[in-house]
Amino acid sequence: MMSRIRSKPAYFTCRGGAFIGDSRELLSELPDESVNLVITSPPFALQRQKAYGNLDQHEYLAWFLEFAKLVHSKLRKDGSFVVDFGGAYMKGVPARSLYNFRILIRMVDEVGFFLAEDFYWFNPSKLPSPIEWVNKRKLRVKDSVNTVWWLSKSEWPKSDITKVLAPYSDRMKKLIEDPDKFYKPKVRPSGHDIGKGFGKDNGGAIPPNLLQIPNSESNGLYLSGCKVAGVKGHPARFPAKLPEFFIRMLTEPNDLVVDIFAGSNTTGQVAEAEGRDWMAFEALPEYVGASAFRFLEREQSPEAMKLLFKRVTSGESVNIEAYHTQSTLDLREDTASYGPLTMRSSGPAGTRLE
Protein backbone atom coordinates (compact mmCIF):
# COMPACT_ATOMS: atom_id res chain seq x y z
CA MET A 1 0.00 0.00 0.00
CA MET A 2 1.43 3.37 -1.03
CA SER A 3 0.37 6.52 0.81
CA ARG A 4 1.67 9.96 1.65
CA ILE A 5 1.73 12.61 4.33
CA ARG A 6 1.64 15.91 2.48
CA SER A 7 3.50 18.03 5.03
CA LYS A 8 7.28 18.08 4.85
CA PRO A 9 9.32 17.37 7.98
CA ALA A 10 11.31 20.15 9.60
CA TYR A 11 14.12 17.63 9.88
CA PHE A 12 14.46 13.95 9.12
CA THR A 13 16.67 10.91 9.47
CA CYS A 14 16.63 7.61 7.61
CA ARG A 15 13.92 6.40 10.00
CA GLY A 16 11.69 9.33 10.78
CA GLY A 17 10.86 13.00 10.75
CA ALA A 18 9.83 15.85 13.03
CA PHE A 19 7.02 18.10 11.87
CA ILE A 20 6.01 21.62 12.93
CA GLY A 21 2.27 22.05 13.13
CA ASP A 22 -1.01 21.23 14.80
CA SER A 23 -1.10 17.50 15.53
CA ARG A 24 -4.77 17.32 14.57
CA GLU A 25 -3.97 18.47 11.06
CA LEU A 26 -0.89 16.27 10.76
CA LEU A 27 -2.72 13.21 12.08
CA SER A 28 -5.45 13.79 9.51
CA GLU A 29 -2.88 13.33 6.73
CA LEU A 30 -1.95 9.83 7.90
CA PRO A 31 -3.81 6.83 6.52
CA ASP A 32 -6.26 5.14 8.86
CA GLU A 33 -4.90 2.10 10.69
CA SER A 34 -1.27 2.92 9.79
CA VAL A 35 0.30 3.59 13.21
CA ASN A 36 1.47 0.97 15.69
CA LEU A 37 1.99 3.16 18.75
CA VAL A 38 1.19 6.72 19.74
CA ILE A 39 3.01 7.70 22.92
CA THR A 40 2.98 11.21 24.28
CA SER A 41 3.00 13.53 27.25
CA PRO A 42 0.59 16.39 26.52
CA PRO A 43 0.60 19.74 28.33
CA PHE A 44 -1.05 19.07 31.68
CA ALA A 45 -4.28 20.70 32.86
CA LEU A 46 -2.62 22.87 35.48
CA GLN A 47 -4.18 25.89 37.12
CA ARG A 48 -1.03 28.00 36.74
CA GLN A 49 0.06 28.70 33.17
CA LYS A 50 3.35 27.13 32.13
CA ALA A 51 5.84 28.10 29.44
CA TYR A 52 4.87 25.14 27.25
CA GLY A 53 1.17 26.02 27.26
CA ASN A 54 -1.75 24.44 29.06
CA LEU A 55 -5.50 24.86 29.36
CA ASP A 56 -7.94 25.28 32.20
CA GLN A 57 -9.01 21.91 33.55
CA HIS A 58 -12.62 22.37 32.41
CA GLU A 59 -11.57 23.12 28.82
CA TYR A 60 -8.92 20.44 28.80
CA LEU A 61 -11.16 17.38 28.48
CA ALA A 62 -12.93 18.43 25.27
CA TRP A 63 -9.66 19.72 23.81
CA PHE A 64 -7.76 16.48 24.38
CA LEU A 65 -10.59 14.28 23.13
CA GLU A 66 -10.20 15.88 19.68
CA PHE A 67 -6.72 14.36 19.49
CA ALA A 68 -7.82 11.05 21.01
CA LYS A 69 -10.48 10.49 18.35
CA LEU A 70 -7.95 11.04 15.57
CA VAL A 71 -5.42 8.76 17.24
CA HIS A 72 -8.04 6.02 17.48
CA SER A 73 -8.70 6.13 13.75
CA LYS A 74 -5.00 6.11 12.82
CA LEU A 75 -3.98 3.18 15.03
CA ARG A 76 -3.71 -0.30 13.63
CA LYS A 77 -6.16 -2.79 15.09
CA ASP A 78 -3.49 -4.11 17.48
CA GLY A 79 -2.07 -0.63 18.13
CA SER A 80 -1.69 1.23 21.43
CA PHE A 81 -2.03 4.78 22.75
CA VAL A 82 0.12 5.56 25.80
CA VAL A 83 -0.47 8.90 27.51
CA ASP A 84 1.41 10.40 30.46
CA PHE A 85 -0.74 12.72 32.60
CA GLY A 86 0.57 14.65 35.57
CA GLY A 87 -1.62 15.23 38.59
CA ALA A 88 -3.13 18.60 39.47
CA TYR A 89 -4.90 20.40 42.28
CA MET A 90 -8.17 22.28 42.22
CA LYS A 91 -7.77 26.04 42.07
CA GLY A 92 -7.03 27.69 45.42
CA VAL A 93 -7.53 24.65 47.64
CA PRO A 94 -5.44 21.61 48.65
CA ALA A 95 -7.82 19.15 46.94
CA ARG A 96 -6.89 17.05 43.94
CA SER A 97 -8.38 17.43 40.49
CA LEU A 98 -9.76 14.30 38.85
CA TYR A 99 -9.17 15.50 35.28
CA ASN A 100 -6.76 12.68 34.38
CA PHE A 101 -9.27 10.06 35.55
CA ARG A 102 -12.19 11.76 33.84
CA ILE A 103 -10.31 11.88 30.57
CA LEU A 104 -9.54 8.17 30.87
CA ILE A 105 -13.22 7.32 31.34
CA ARG A 106 -14.27 9.50 28.43
CA MET A 107 -11.65 7.99 26.11
CA VAL A 108 -13.07 4.57 26.90
CA ASP A 109 -16.79 5.45 26.96
CA GLU A 110 -16.90 7.98 24.12
CA VAL A 111 -13.95 7.26 21.82
CA GLY A 112 -13.90 3.47 22.06
CA PHE A 113 -10.50 2.76 23.57
CA PHE A 114 -9.88 -0.13 25.94
CA LEU A 115 -7.78 0.36 29.07
CA ALA A 116 -5.11 -2.29 28.58
CA GLU A 117 -3.42 -1.35 31.85
CA ASP A 118 -2.85 1.61 34.12
CA PHE A 119 0.75 2.56 34.88
CA TYR A 120 2.20 4.95 37.44
CA TRP A 121 5.48 6.74 36.86
CA PHE A 122 7.30 7.52 40.10
CA ASN A 123 9.90 10.25 39.63
CA PRO A 124 12.08 10.22 42.77
CA SER A 125 13.98 13.31 41.63
CA LYS A 126 10.90 15.49 41.21
CA LEU A 127 11.00 18.78 43.12
CA PRO A 128 8.40 19.37 45.86
CA SER A 129 5.15 20.73 44.44
CA PRO A 130 2.76 22.45 44.57
CA ILE A 131 4.76 25.04 46.50
CA GLU A 132 1.78 26.52 48.35
CA TRP A 133 0.60 23.25 49.92
CA VAL A 134 3.93 21.44 50.24
CA ASN A 135 6.69 23.97 50.87
CA LYS A 136 4.86 26.86 52.46
CA ARG A 137 1.94 25.50 54.46
CA LYS A 138 3.25 21.94 54.90
CA LEU A 139 -0.18 20.43 54.26
CA ARG A 140 0.61 17.90 51.54
CA VAL A 141 3.50 15.66 50.54
CA LYS A 142 5.18 16.29 47.20
CA ASP A 143 3.42 15.08 44.07
CA SER A 144 5.89 12.70 42.42
CA VAL A 145 3.68 10.18 40.59
CA ASN A 146 2.16 10.59 37.12
CA THR A 147 -0.63 8.44 35.75
CA VAL A 148 0.27 6.74 32.46
CA TRP A 149 -2.69 5.20 30.66
CA TRP A 150 -1.98 2.34 28.26
CA LEU A 151 -4.99 2.37 25.95
CA SER A 152 -5.61 0.07 23.02
CA LYS A 153 -7.84 -0.04 19.98
CA SER A 154 -8.88 -3.63 20.68
CA GLU A 155 -8.88 -5.97 23.65
CA TRP A 156 -5.79 -7.69 22.20
CA PRO A 157 -3.06 -5.11 21.45
CA LYS A 158 0.39 -6.21 20.38
CA SER A 159 2.50 -6.69 23.50
CA ASP A 160 5.50 -8.69 24.69
CA ILE A 161 6.66 -8.23 28.27
CA THR A 162 9.72 -10.41 27.69
CA LYS A 163 11.19 -7.34 25.96
CA VAL A 164 11.10 -5.33 29.20
CA LEU A 165 12.09 -7.85 31.87
CA ALA A 166 13.83 -6.36 34.90
CA PRO A 167 17.09 -7.72 36.38
CA TYR A 168 16.57 -10.32 39.08
CA SER A 169 17.21 -9.30 42.68
CA ASP A 170 20.18 -10.89 44.46
CA ARG A 171 17.75 -12.97 46.51
CA MET A 172 16.01 -14.28 43.39
CA LYS A 173 19.36 -15.14 41.83
CA LYS A 174 20.20 -17.28 44.86
CA LEU A 175 16.78 -18.94 44.70
CA ILE A 176 17.31 -19.85 41.03
CA GLU A 177 20.72 -21.33 41.84
CA ASP A 178 19.31 -23.57 44.61
CA PRO A 179 15.47 -23.54 44.75
CA ASP A 180 15.23 -26.35 47.34
CA LYS A 181 17.18 -24.28 49.83
CA PHE A 182 14.76 -21.32 49.77
CA TYR A 183 11.21 -22.63 49.27
CA LYS A 184 8.96 -25.67 49.07
CA PRO A 185 6.34 -25.98 46.33
CA LYS A 186 2.87 -25.68 47.86
CA VAL A 187 -0.31 -23.60 47.86
CA ARG A 188 0.20 -20.43 49.90
CA PRO A 189 -2.46 -18.93 52.24
CA SER A 190 -3.14 -16.34 49.53
CA GLY A 191 -4.26 -19.14 47.22
CA HIS A 192 -1.22 -18.90 44.93
CA ASP A 193 0.11 -22.30 43.88
CA ILE A 194 3.88 -21.91 44.00
CA GLY A 195 5.21 -24.87 42.02
CA LYS A 196 8.69 -25.98 41.07
CA GLY A 197 8.62 -23.71 38.03
CA PHE A 198 8.82 -20.72 40.36
CA GLY A 199 12.57 -21.19 40.52
CA LYS A 200 13.07 -21.21 36.76
CA ASP A 201 15.38 -18.65 35.17
CA ASN A 202 13.19 -16.73 32.68
CA GLY A 203 15.84 -14.16 31.86
CA GLY A 204 14.53 -11.51 34.23
CA ALA A 205 11.69 -10.45 36.50
CA ILE A 206 8.28 -9.32 35.25
CA PRO A 207 8.18 -5.56 35.81
CA PRO A 208 5.38 -3.95 37.84
CA ASN A 209 3.08 -1.21 36.61
CA LEU A 210 4.89 1.22 38.91
CA LEU A 211 7.79 2.59 36.87
CA GLN A 212 10.47 4.21 39.00
CA ILE A 213 12.42 6.44 36.63
CA PRO A 214 14.25 9.59 37.76
CA ASN A 215 13.93 12.60 35.47
CA SER A 216 17.28 14.25 35.98
CA GLU A 217 18.83 14.74 32.56
CA SER A 218 21.74 17.09 33.02
CA ASN A 219 23.95 16.57 30.00
CA GLY A 220 23.96 15.25 26.46
CA LEU A 221 23.82 16.83 23.03
CA TYR A 222 20.30 18.18 23.51
CA LEU A 223 21.04 20.45 26.47
CA SER A 224 24.53 21.35 25.30
CA GLY A 225 23.07 22.26 21.90
CA CYS A 226 20.42 24.44 23.51
CA LYS A 227 23.12 26.26 25.45
CA VAL A 228 25.27 26.81 22.38
CA ALA A 229 22.33 28.00 20.28
CA GLY A 230 21.12 30.30 23.07
CA VAL A 231 17.67 28.70 23.35
CA LYS A 232 15.84 27.27 26.34
CA GLY A 233 15.36 23.53 26.60
CA HIS A 234 11.82 22.24 26.84
CA PRO A 235 10.73 22.67 30.49
CA ALA A 236 8.78 19.39 30.73
CA ARG A 237 10.92 16.68 29.15
CA PHE A 238 10.23 13.10 30.09
CA PRO A 239 13.15 10.68 30.57
CA ALA A 240 14.16 8.36 27.74
CA LYS A 241 13.52 5.27 29.88
CA LEU A 242 9.77 6.00 29.88
CA PRO A 243 9.11 5.82 26.10
CA GLU A 244 11.80 3.15 25.83
CA PHE A 245 9.79 0.81 28.09
CA PHE A 246 6.60 1.08 26.04
CA ILE A 247 8.31 1.13 22.63
CA ARG A 248 10.09 -2.11 23.47
CA MET A 249 7.00 -3.77 24.95
CA LEU A 250 4.39 -2.67 22.40
CA THR A 251 6.24 -2.53 19.06
CA GLU A 252 8.64 -4.45 16.87
CA PRO A 253 11.49 -3.19 14.66
CA ASN A 254 10.23 -1.11 11.71
CA ASP A 255 6.87 -0.39 13.41
CA LEU A 256 5.71 3.21 13.29
CA VAL A 257 5.78 5.23 16.53
CA VAL A 258 4.19 8.70 16.69
CA ASP A 259 4.39 11.41 19.36
CA ILE A 260 1.67 14.06 18.96
CA PHE A 261 3.10 16.47 21.58
CA ALA A 262 6.75 15.83 20.86
CA GLY A 263 8.35 18.69 22.80
CA SER A 264 12.07 17.92 22.83
CA ASN A 265 11.38 14.70 20.86
CA THR A 266 12.68 12.16 23.35
CA THR A 267 10.26 9.68 21.77
CA GLY A 268 11.77 10.07 18.29
CA GLN A 269 15.29 9.71 19.65
CA VAL A 270 14.39 6.47 21.46
CA ALA A 271 12.44 5.08 18.50
CA GLU A 272 15.42 5.74 16.23
CA ALA A 273 17.77 3.95 18.62
CA GLU A 274 15.36 0.99 18.89
CA GLY A 275 15.05 0.52 15.13
CA ARG A 276 11.49 1.84 14.88
CA ASP A 277 10.18 4.33 12.35
CA TRP A 278 8.83 7.51 13.90
CA MET A 279 7.03 10.79 13.45
CA ALA A 280 7.11 13.67 15.91
CA PHE A 281 4.48 16.43 15.82
CA GLU A 282 5.06 19.71 17.70
CA ALA A 283 3.38 23.10 17.28
CA LEU A 284 6.23 25.33 18.48
CA PRO A 285 9.11 25.77 15.98
CA GLU A 286 11.69 26.57 18.67
CA TYR A 287 11.07 23.24 20.40
CA VAL A 288 11.41 21.36 17.11
CA GLY A 289 14.57 23.27 16.23
CA ALA A 290 16.21 22.42 19.54
CA SER A 291 15.08 18.78 19.38
CA ALA A 292 17.19 18.26 16.26
CA PHE A 293 20.27 18.33 18.51
CA ARG A 294 19.24 14.93 19.88
CA PHE A 295 20.04 13.30 16.55
CA LEU A 296 23.59 14.54 16.13
CA GLU A 297 26.15 11.76 16.47
CA ARG A 298 28.96 13.96 17.73
CA GLU A 299 29.72 17.45 18.97
CA GLN A 300 29.37 20.10 16.29
CA SER A 301 30.90 23.55 16.19
CA PRO A 302 28.82 26.34 17.76
CA GLU A 303 28.30 27.76 14.28
CA ALA A 304 26.93 24.46 12.98
CA MET A 305 24.58 24.11 15.96
CA LYS A 306 23.22 27.62 15.51
CA LEU A 307 22.83 27.07 11.78
CA LEU A 308 20.96 23.81 12.33
CA PHE A 309 18.50 25.50 14.70
CA LYS A 310 17.99 28.39 12.26
CA ARG A 311 17.41 26.09 9.29
CA VAL A 312 14.88 23.92 11.10
CA THR A 313 12.90 26.86 12.50
CA SER A 314 12.93 28.85 9.26
CA GLY A 315 10.99 26.30 7.23
CA GLU A 316 13.69 24.20 5.60
CA SER A 317 13.49 20.43 5.59
CA VAL A 318 16.86 19.44 6.99
CA ASN A 319 18.52 16.07 6.45
CA ILE A 320 20.16 15.27 9.78
CA GLU A 321 22.22 12.56 8.12
CA ALA A 322 24.19 15.33 6.41
CA TYR A 323 25.42 16.51 9.81
CA HIS A 324 26.97 13.09 10.34
CA THR A 325 29.07 13.20 7.17
CA GLN A 326 29.60 16.78 6.03
CA SER A 327 31.60 19.76 7.25
CA THR A 328 30.09 23.02 8.41
CA LEU A 329 31.01 24.61 5.07
CA ASP A 330 29.23 21.84 3.17
CA LEU A 331 26.16 22.27 5.33
CA ARG A 332 25.92 25.96 4.48
CA GLU A 333 25.66 24.98 0.82
CA ASP A 334 23.23 22.11 1.38
CA THR A 335 19.58 22.94 0.76
CA ALA A 336 17.31 20.04 1.54
CA SER A 337 14.56 19.39 -0.96
CA TYR A 338 12.50 16.80 0.86
CA GLY A 339 9.17 16.14 -0.79
CA PRO A 340 6.08 14.54 0.70
CA LEU A 341 6.97 11.82 3.19
CA THR A 342 6.31 8.57 1.37
CA MET A 343 5.21 5.59 3.37
CA ARG A 344 4.94 2.01 2.30
CA SER A 345 3.49 -0.86 4.21
CA SER A 346 6.07 -3.32 5.47
CA GLY A 347 3.44 -5.93 6.24
CA PRO A 348 2.39 -6.79 9.79
CA ALA A 349 5.45 -5.05 11.23
CA GLY A 350 4.09 -1.62 10.40
CA THR A 351 4.68 1.41 8.20
CA ARG A 352 8.10 2.42 6.98
CA LEU A 353 9.39 5.87 6.12
CA GLU A 354 11.27 6.24 2.87
N, C-alpha and C positions, 0 to 999 in steps of 0.2 A: 504493500500500500504506500503510495507516494502522497505526501501532504506538505504543507508549508505554514510557517508563521511569518506573516508579512513584515512585521517590525524587524529592524536590524539590531543586533546586539551592540551595546556600548563598547564591550570588549568580549573576546572569545578565545577559547583554547581548542585543542583538538577534540575535547569531550563536551564542551558546553559554552554557554554564553550568559552574560549579565545584561539585563535590559532596563532602561530608564522609562518609567511610565506607570500608569494606574494598572494594578494587577487585574482588575476586572476586565479591562480592555484587552490586556495581553492574554489572559486566560481564554477569552472568547475566540482568539485566533487559533488556539490549539484544537486539534480534532478531538471529538468525544472518545472516551475510553482509550486514551493514548498515554496516560501517566501512571507510573507504578506507585509513586509515593510523593505526597505533598507534606513537607515538614516545615514548620514556621513558628516564629514567636512574634505575634502581632503587638503593636502598641497596646499597653494595658489600659484598662478603664480606671484611671486614677483621678482623684479629685483635684490634685494639683497638676497644672500643665507642665509637661516635660519638653526637653529640647527636641525629641524625636516625634512629638505630636501624639496626642491622645484625646479621646472624646469623653464627654460626660457619661456616667454609667448608664443612664436611662437611654441615651442615644446609641450607645455602643452595641447593644444586642441586635437591633435592626441593621445597623451598619455592617457588622461582621457576618450576619447571615447572608448578605448579598454575595460575599466571597465564598461562603460555605456551599451555597447552591451551585455556583460555577465549578468549584472543586469537585463536587459530587459527580457532575456530568463528565468531567474530564478524566476521572480515575478509571482505570481498568477494573473489571469486575472483581478481581482479587487484590485491588489496590487499597492503600491506607492513607489516612489523613491524621497527622500527629501535630497537635497544637499545644504550645507552652503558654499557660496563663498565670500571671502573677496575682497574688491576692491583693485585696484593697479594703479600705475601711469606708464606712459611711461618712458623709461630710459632717465634720464638727463634733463627732462623738466617737468614743472608743468601742464601736460595734462593727463587726465585719460585714462587708458587702457579699452578696451571694451571686454576683454577676457571672462568675466563671462556672457556677453550677447551673444557673439558669440557661446560659448559652449552650451548655452540654445537653440539657433536656430538650431545648428547642431544635438543636441539630439532629437529634434522634427523632423527635416527634414530628417535626415539620419538614425537614430536609430528607430524611430517610436513611441517615447513617445508623450503624450499629456501634455500640461501645464495646470494642474488642477487649480493652482493659484500661483501667485508670492507673496512671503512674504519678509519682510524687518525687520531684527533684529537690533534694536537700543540698543547699549551698552553704557549707560551713564557714566560708569566708565572707558571707554577706554582711554588710554593715548594719548596725541596729537601725530599725525603722518600724513605724513612722516616728520621727523625732519627738513629736508632741507627747505621744502616749508611752514611748519607751525611754527616751533619754531625759526628757524634762520632768514629766509627772510620775514616771516609774509605775505605770499602771498595767503595762503589757510587756510580754517578752518580745524579742525581735522576731520579725517575720522572715523566716529563712527557707520556706518550702513553697515551691510552685506546683500547681496542678498541671499535669501533662496528659491530655486526653488522647488515647490511641483509638481513633475511629476508623471504621471500615465500610466499604460499599456493600459488602455481603457478610454473611455470618462466617465465611471461611476465607479470610484474607491470607495472602501468601505470608508465611512466617516460618522461621527456623531458629529456635533458641540455642541450638548447638553452635551458632555463629557468635554468640555473646556470652559464652560460659565464663564464669569468674574463677580465679585461681582458688584451689582448695586451701582451707586453713591448715595450719600445722597439725592440729588435732585430727582432722580428716585424713591427712596424709598418713599419719601413724595408724589410723583405723584401717585404711586400705592395705597397708603393709602387713598387718596382723589382725584381721577382723575378730577372730576368736578371743583375743585378749581384751577387747573393748566392749563387745556386746553379744547378746544371745538372741537369735531370731525368735520372735514371739509377738503376739498382739499386745500392744501397749494399752494403758487405761483410756487413752484418747480414742481408741478404736483403730489406730493405724497398725497395719500388719507389716512389721519390719522383718523382712526375710533375709536370706543370705545375700541376695543381690544388692542389698544396701551398701555392702562394702566393695562394690565393683568400681573400678576406675573408669569413669565416663569422660575423662579429659578435662573436667572442671565442674564447678558447682553451678546449679541453676540460679541465675540472679533473681533478686526480689524486685518488686515493683517500686521500691524506694531506691532511687538512684542518688548516691552521694558523690557529687562532683563539685569540687571547688571552682569558683569563677574568678580566677586571679591572674589572668594573662598580663604579663608585665614586659614581655619582650617579643621578638619576632619581627618579620619584615613588615607586617601590617602597621604596628605602632611606630616602628622606626621610620617607615615611609611617610606616615602622617606627620611626624615631627619634621622631617626634611622638607616636605611639601608645604608646611605651615598650615595644616588643616587639623581640625579636631577629629579624633576617633569617634566612632559611634558610641553613645553613652550607655547602651543596653545590649552589649554583645553577649551571646551565650557561648559557653565553652565548647570546644570541638568534640569533647567526649560525649556530649548529649546527642547531637545529630549522628555521630559515629555509631552509637548504640543502635539506634533505630534503622539507620541505613544498612547496617550489617544484618540485622534481624529480619527486616521486612523486604529487602531487595536482593537481587543477584547482579553480578557484573553485566554491564551494558543496559541495565534498567534505567528508566528516566526518573530523576528526582527533581522536584520543583520546590522552590521557596518563594512564597508570594509576598513576604515582607522581609526581604533579604538583608537589609541593613548593611553590615560589614561583610556579608556573604561567607560566613563560616560554613554554611551548608554546602555551597558550591565547592569550597576548598576541600572539604571532607569527601564529597562525592567524587571529585577528581582523583583524590588519593586512593579511593576504594574501587576505582575502575568503573564507576557509574557515569552515565550521561546526566547532564544537569542544566537547569535553567534557573536564573535568579531574577526576580522582579522587584524593583525598588523605585519609589516615586522621586526620591531626592537625588539629583545628579551628584552632589558632593559626596554622598555616602557611596554611590557606585564608583566614582572616581577613586576614592581612597581604597575601596575593596579590591581594586585591581592589584594593589601591592601584595596581596596574599598569594598571587600566582607567579611571582617572580622567583626564579630558582636561586638567585644569588644577589648580593648587594649590588645596587646600581649607583652611579654617580648622582649627587644631588640634582644636577641638571636633568638627567634622564628621568628621575622620579617626578620632578616638577612637570616635565614635558608630558609624561604619561598621564598624570592627573588632568592636565589641561586638555589633552587630546580626548580623553574619555568624556569629560564634562562639556566639551564644546560641540559634541554631536558626531565625532568620527566613530568609526567602527574599528577598534584597534585589535590587531592580532597579537596576543600576548606571547605567542611562540617566537615572534620576532625579537622580543627582549631577551630570549634565551640564547640567540645565535648572532645578533648583530651588535655593532657598536653604536654609541650615542649618535655619531655623525650619520650612520646609515638610517637610524630611526627618524632623524629629522627629515630625511628624504622620502621615507616610506609613508604612503597614503593608502590606508586600507580601503578596499572596495568590496565590502562584504555584502552580498545580496541577501535575499530572503533566506532564512534559515531552513534548509531542506531537511526533512526527516523521512527516514524510511523505517518500516517495521523490520525488526530483527527477530520476528517470531515471538514465542511466548516470553522471551527474556525482556522484551520491552521495545522502546523507541530509541533510535540512534541518531545522533546529530552528525551531519556531514558538511 
